[in-house]
Amino acid sequence: MLERYAPGIFVIIWSSGFVVAKYAFRSSDVIFFLSVRLLIAAVVLAAITKLSGQSLRLSRRDFFASLAIGISLHALYLGGVWEAIAQGSPSGIASVVTSLQPVLVSIVAIRVLGETLTSKQVAGLVIGLTGVCLVLAPAFSRTGEMSLTALFLLICALFGSTSATLMQKKIGHSIPLLAGTTYQFLIAGLLLGIFSIVSGKTRINWNLESTLAMAWAVIVTSLVAILILLWMLTRGSAARVSSLLYLVPAMTAIQAFILFGEKLNPQALIGIAATALGVWLVQKKS
């Protein structure tokens, strides 16, 4: 049952992170907000782990693997994307750059993980990326030049999400899900917190908006979405799981239409259809 519905649930939840980010930016320093979010999530998940009767102890190998995955997925990817947007990168361009991750994962997985791609899956990757570009093309026409700093941050985010996906498949399959994710949150939260203190950016104005944004970010996008993602990676092909990220920009556009009344033009609708087709082709096992 979970295997059937997990991909759709993950896409909806993961997409909501871009919407929640808009509320978080208004009253907080981005990296510090992420640090607090991850540290709270680590404490909550540690409590859940203990209450469920599981141990937080990991082997030396699994412990360091969890730290590496946590730094890549949470510190580099999330920190890179959020900070790039905070420094002026349009969210559309950020989504396009990070949506290249499935392509990189599929290419690298052939050599690193020994996976193979069928001709249909290759076509799906191409069609999916084309769909993403169609959905987000208007963002390019409305933006000017992006700073080199923002571009560098997005490249770091892309590297982080790609390497985390490959590491989870290669060395993370034996890590207990709850304990491993707890340490991932902890190391990323500590590193981002240290960065915030050193840079002198530790502002969070607590009000109803920021509190609700933090609650959603911790419970839904940090706990539920990440656990679903890592669970899917331990049970399926890295290429097929990563291809779900193609749907994130399109789903974000749909959520923005529902919540903020942002209209979808015909080009965006065609792009959403192409993205869905591409993901379907990559998900096919034969």
Secondary structure, DSSP 8 states (H G I E B T S, - for coil): -HHHHHHHHHHHHHHHHHHHHHHHHTTB-HHHHHHHHHHHHHHHHHHHHHHTT------HHHHHHHHHHHIIIIIIIIHHHHHHHHTT--HHHHHHHHTTHHHHHHHHHHHHT-----HHHHHHHHHHHHHHHHHHHHHHHT-----HHHHHHHHHHHHHHHHHHHHHHHT-TTS-HHHHHHHHHHHHHHHHHHHHHHHT---B--SHHHHHHHHHIIIIIIIIHHHHHHHHHHHS-HHHHHHGGGHHHHHHHHHHHHHH-----HHHHHHHHHHHHHHHHHH---
